[in-house]
C-alpha cells in the first residue's frame, strides 16, 4: 500500500486432492485448500475486506498505522473489481487519494499487455510462500499431537529429509469434529526466507452456505534489509461474503 508497508504476498501453494498421511481428515484438507483460495474463486460474487496494518522499527519508533476497507464485486467478465470504501493513514482520511490511485492503476493495467505488466518495477517488500501438508506436498510432512486445540487439532512440520525444502511450513491446524470444517490454522516458514527474520500467520475460517473462507488472517513478523528492518502486524477481516449464483444446468 505504502513505501513502509510490507508487500505481504503469501501465495499458498495448494492442491485440493486427498491428503496422504495420518492426522488430518481428508475432508478437512480438501476444504482447507479450497478455503485458502476461495476469495479469488468464481464461487464468490463479492465481499468486504478490512485491513489494518502497523509497521514500525523493532524498537517501536517510526510507527505507521494504516486502515483500509475495500469492497470487492465480481464483474460480468468474471474479474473482481475493488472499490476503496475508506482509507486512513495515521488517523488521517486519505480515501479520495486512494480511490484516485486505484482508478489510475486499473486504467494503466487495462492498457498494458501481460508482458508489460510482468516487467513492471514493483515495490520492495517482504514476500513469502507457505507450502502446507495438502495435496502432493502432504508426503513431505510429519504429523503429531497438537500442544493446543484439543483432540481435533494436529501439529505438522517437514520431515527431517525435507527440513530445508523451500517454502515448507510448520504449525497447527484445528477443525470442527462435527462438520470437519477447518477452524483455524497457525503456520510459519520452517526456514525463514531471505530478509525475513520472523513471520507467523493465523487463519480463522467461517462458512457462508456451501463456501468455507478465511474470515480473519493475522500476520506478524520482522524483516528488511540490513539496518532497514521493520516489524509488521497485519489484520485482515472478511465480511459480507456473497456466493455466486449456481451455474444453470445445460
C-alpha positions, 0 to 999 in steps of 0.5 A: 500500500505504502513505501513502509508497508510490507508487500505481504504476498503469501501465495499458498501453494495448494492442491485440493486432492486427498491428503496422504498421511495420518492426522488430518481428515481428508475432508478437512484438507480438501476444504482447507485448500479450497478455503485458502483460495476461495476469495479469488474463486468464481464461487464468490460474487463479492465481499468486504475486506478490512485491513489494518496494518502497523509497521514500525522499527523493532524498537517501536519508533517510526510507527505507521498505522494504516486502515483500509476497507475495500469492497470487492464485486465480481464483474460480468467478465468474471474479474473482481473489481475493488472499490476503496470504501475508506482509507486512513493513514495515521488517523488521517482520511486519505480515501479520495487519494486512494480511490484516485490511485486505484482508478489510475492503476486499473486504467494503466493495467487495462492498457498494458499487455501481460508482458508489460505488466510482468516487467513492471518495477514493483515495490520492495517488500517482504514476500513469502510462500507457505507450502502446507501438508495438502495435496502432493506436498502432504508426503513431505510432512510429519504429523503429531499431537497438537500442544493446543486445540484439543483432540481435533487439532494436529501439529505438522512440520517437514520431515527431517529429509525435507527440513530445508525444502523451500517454502515448507511450513510448520504449525497447527491446524484445528477443525470442527469434529462435527462438520470437519470444517477447518477452524483455524490454522497457525503456520510459519516458514520452517526456514525463514526466507531471505530478509525475513527474520520472523513471520507467523500467520493465523487463519480463522475460517467461517462458512457462508452456505456451501463456501468455507473462507478465511474470515480473519488472517493475522500476520506478524513478523520482522524483516528488511534489509540490513539496518532497514528492518521493520516489524509488521502486524497485519489484520485482515477481516472478511465480511459480507461474503456473497456466493455466486449464483449456481451455474444453470444446468445445460 
